[in-house]
């Protein structure tokens, strides 16, 4: 393997670590936009089909014949199903980057997340040394109702030991998947050096993809959407109703940062609440044989939403880009942030008889002005490493430093005729730079290790750690913290040039991680809003009456 290839693979592995939110309790939904099997429109691009994993691979049976020869003649023992899985994966590598095969367990996990609930108790664990600690308890979950708390040290579940050398978090997670709804999980813990036993009833844990807050001074609802799952529109409406039931005009900041996409109908329904008019095109898809499907507004808007600001970044993909593109093309609102991911393909998922599934690209989507958001994927290695290329090029730090592999085309918004470009992704109207500390790859990688180390340190030194906002803000981080962090990073990156002094640049990251762990969720969210550059830029735009598109009101 040549050096360049090794570096690309190394980056890809690190990217898998960096991308997920540290406190996320779920697997990533994957960058997709598609349909639930039970809510496709009648003119769906493809019908639902159940297929056999072997028979789907080759109608002439060549692969099946090959597998039979290997089974009967090969010298070593093999697992046939693994060979079939690998063959299917090999086939999908020849397609676009978003068509893929999902193994049975992946389908279960994906369905749990996209259904808006999963079977379990509602905790997130963190492994420190040889022990699992609880670092998050979901609200209204079985765990919260039973009395489990952050920093509880898990010893055993139903008499199965979950501490000691070799203990893995996935083993603990698997312990709950083997239980059924209504089963009792007897969990032995240690809290403040005292052993305790707590019985928790396994149940459906609701995992809403939507949360909100309100800025009274500018009459603005802030809605964060993490993904577009089966309940996103329903949850969105509940959050809006909290503040806008009076039918008075309210502004909306829609936060789609790091939202990888999901179900297309959920995104369309949300757009129908942003646009008052009927039959206004929001997005269209072109599938096989140039079959076109248009998605339009319903004209059934239930709340009086005035100024709109959408927050996007390099992690906003697919359904997120559909919403951003429609709002920008119709001059309905202002986009704040950084150029989005650039994923303009539509997938549908088909179940296989082995419990797995295939997710197949069946169409491309286009914004109302005709823009394709999809980045070029002719060079798949470059496609997968786009984040790092943008990082090193300066794309994420300077609005004028644009890196793209896609053909640049110019389009115009449909109301104000503003110039917008198709660069692979949606380009915001107002740019927000990424933290410049991440401009160097070593610092980017070490950021995640610093967050993990901070949690570990807090667990081991909990009694002496600050627990309030003021306490954490003015905490004089001790030398032993930085000494331990330097040793940890040195083991991971032995050739790095970090010193105790350079590591002190991570102080804001360290304190933010600590606040997320120590403070209650409401307090932490409120503090984040005050310091969030995206929110501050959005607020400034609203106070200026979204001047970028203010002429729209005159034209209409």
Secondary structure, DSSP 8 states (H G I E B T S, - for coil): --HHHHHHHHHHHHHHHHHS-TT--S----SEEE--TTS--TT-SS----B-TTTTT-TT-HHHHHHHHHHHH-SS---HHHHHHHHHHHHHTTS-TT-EEE-HHHHHHHHHHHTTEEEE--EEEEEETTEEEEEEE-TTSHHHHHT--TT-EEEEETTEE-BSTT--HHHHHHHHHTS-TT-EEEEEEEETTEEEEEEEE-EEEE--SEEEEEEGGGTEEEEEE--B-TTHHHHHHHHHHHHHTT---EEEEEE-TT--EEEHHHHHHHHHHH--SEEEEEEEEEEGGG-EEEEEEES---S-EEEEEEEE-TT--THHHHHHHHHHHTT-SEEEES------EEEEEEEBTTS-EEEEEEEEEEETTS-B-----SSHHHHHTHHHHHHHHTTTT-TT----SS--EEEE-TTT--EEEESSS---SEE----GGGGSHHHHHHHHHHHHHHHHHHHHTGGGS--SHHHHHT----HHHHHHHHHHHHHH-TT----HHHHGGGHHHHHHHHHHHHS-HHHHHHHHHHH-HHHHHHHHHHHTT-GGGTHHHHH-
